[in-house]
Amino acid sequence: MSEKQPDWDKITEGKIRHGIAVEAFSKGMELNADNMKNIEKWVQFVIHGYDGIKNIVDDSKKDDLPKGDESILFPEKKDIGETFDVIIRKNAESLNATDKAKVIKALDDGKITADNLQVSLDRISQMIAGYGEL
């Protein structure tokens, strides 16, 4: 078992993202680039709140954002391929070294795609949840 402590902030963020994505799916939203950006904006709103997001945008305090979040709030700075990559890599950070390597290899090999993104994220969440059962 890895000696690395879980990153509870990332785990919480993943759970928030999962809840919003499930609701979006139940409303008939498709998993596409626009909807992924919209879901991620809601995730960041839930995490930072109105004042947090407003301060970040109004004051250009982009350095206050956790790594990767700037591309979500300011999507013009990255294309969807980079955003997709960031989403997977960010979620994989909470995994143990072996599982993280498997996820990154699958991403690099093109096995994780926009078509199976949610299934992949759900699987990562299941892997993380399984660590608590050891």
C-alpha positions as CSV (number, residue, x, y, z in Angstrom):
1,M,0.0,0.0,0.0
2,S,1.2,3.5,-0.8
3,E,2.5,5.6,2.1
4,K,1.1,8.7,0.3
5,Q,-1.8,10.3,2.1
6,P,-5.0,10.8,0.2
7,D,-5.6,14.3,-1.2
8,W,-9.0,14.8,0.3
9,D,-9.6,18.1,-1.6
10,K,-9.2,16.3,-4.9
11,I,-11.4,13.4,-3.7
12,T,-14.1,15.9,-2.6
13,E,-13.8,17.7,-5.9
14,G,-14.2,14.4,-7.8
15,K,-17.3,13.6,-5.8
16,I,-18.8,17.0,-6.5
17,R,-18.0,16.6,-10.2
18,H,-19.6,13.1,-10.2
19,G,-22.8,14.4,-8.6
20,I,-23.1,17.2,-11.1
21,A,-22.3,14.9,-14.0
22,V,-24.9,12.4,-12.8
23,E,-27.6,15.1,-12.6
24,A,-26.6,16.4,-16.1
25,F,-26.9,12.9,-17.5
26,S,-30.3,12.5,-15.9
27,K,-31.4,15.7,-17.6
28,G,-30.4,14.2,-20.9
29,M,-27.2,16.2,-21.4
30,E,-24.6,14.6,-23.7
31,L,-21.0,14.2,-22.7
32,N,-19.4,16.7,-25.1
33,A,-16.8,19.5,-24.9
34,D,-19.3,22.2,-24.2
35,N,-21.1,20.3,-21.5
36,M,-17.9,19.2,-19.8
37,K,-16.8,22.8,-19.6
38,N,-20.2,23.7,-18.2
39,I,-20.1,21.0,-15.6
40,E,-16.6,22.0,-14.6
41,K,-17.7,25.6,-14.1
42,W,-20.4,24.4,-11.8
43,V,-17.9,22.2,-9.9
44,Q,-15.7,25.3,-9.4
45,F,-18.7,27.4,-8.3
46,V,-19.6,24.8,-5.7
47,I,-16.0,24.7,-4.4
48,H,-15.2,28.4,-4.5
49,G,-18.7,29.9,-4.2
50,Y,-19.9,33.1,-5.8
51,D,-17.5,35.4,-4.0
52,G,-14.6,33.1,-4.6
53,I,-15.2,32.9,-8.3
54,K,-16.1,36.6,-8.5
55,N,-12.9,37.6,-6.7
56,I,-10.8,35.3,-8.9
57,V,-12.3,36.8,-12.1
58,D,-12.6,40.4,-11.0
59,D,-9.2,40.7,-9.4
60,S,-7.4,38.4,-11.9
61,K,-6.2,36.3,-9.0
62,K,-5.6,33.3,-11.2
63,D,-2.7,32.1,-9.0
64,D,-5.2,31.4,-6.2
65,L,-6.8,28.6,-8.2
66,P,-5.7,25.0,-7.7
67,K,-3.6,23.7,-10.5
68,G,-5.7,23.0,-13.6
69,D,-8.7,25.2,-12.6
70,E,-7.5,28.2,-14.6
71,S,-8.2,26.4,-17.9
72,I,-11.8,25.8,-16.7
73,L,-12.6,29.3,-15.7
74,F,-10.6,30.8,-18.6
75,P,-11.2,28.2,-21.3
76,E,-9.9,30.4,-24.1
77,K,-6.4,29.6,-22.8
78,K,-6.6,25.9,-23.6
79,D,-8.2,23.8,-26.2
80,I,-10.5,20.9,-25.3
81,G,-7.7,18.3,-25.8
82,E,-5.6,19.9,-23.1
83,T,-8.6,20.4,-20.8
84,F,-9.6,16.7,-21.3
85,D,-6.0,15.7,-20.5
86,V,-6.0,17.9,-17.4
87,I,-9.3,16.4,-16.1
88,I,-8.0,12.8,-16.3
89,R,-4.5,13.6,-14.9
90,K,-6.1,15.7,-12.1
91,N,-8.4,12.8,-11.1
92,A,-5.6,10.3,-11.3
93,E,-3.5,12.2,-8.7
94,S,-5.4,10.7,-5.9
95,L,-4.6,7.1,-7.0
96,N,-1.8,5.1,-5.6
97,A,1.3,5.0,-7.9
98,T,0.4,1.7,-9.6
99,D,-3.1,2.7,-10.5
100,K,-2.1,6.2,-11.4
101,A,0.5,4.8,-13.9
102,K,-2.3,2.5,-15.4
103,V,-4.6,5.5,-15.9
104,I,-1.9,7.7,-17.4
105,K,-0.8,4.9,-19.7
106,A,-4.4,4.4,-20.9
107,L,-4.7,8.1,-21.5
108,D,-1.4,8.3,-23.3
109,D,-2.4,5.2,-25.4
110,G,-5.6,6.9,-26.4
111,K,-7.8,4.4,-24.6
112,I,-9.6,7.1,-22.6
113,T,-11.6,9.2,-25.0
114,A,-14.4,11.8,-24.9
115,D,-16.8,8.9,-25.6
116,N,-15.8,7.0,-22.5
117,L,-14.7,9.9,-20.3
118,Q,-17.4,9.5,-17.7
119,V,-17.0,5.8,-17.4
120,S,-13.2,6.4,-17.0
121,L,-13.8,9.0,-14.3
122,D,-16.3,6.8,-12.5
123,R,-13.8,3.9,-12.6
124,I,-11.1,6.3,-11.0
125,S,-13.6,7.2,-8.3
126,Q,-14.3,3.5,-7.6
127,M,-10.6,2.9,-7.4
128,I,-10.1,5.8,-4.9
129,A,-13.2,4.6,-2.9
130,G,-11.7,1.1,-2.7
131,Y,-8.6,2.4,-0.9
132,G,-10.8,3.2,2.1
133,E,-11.8,-0.5,2.3
134,L,-8.3,-1.8,2.8
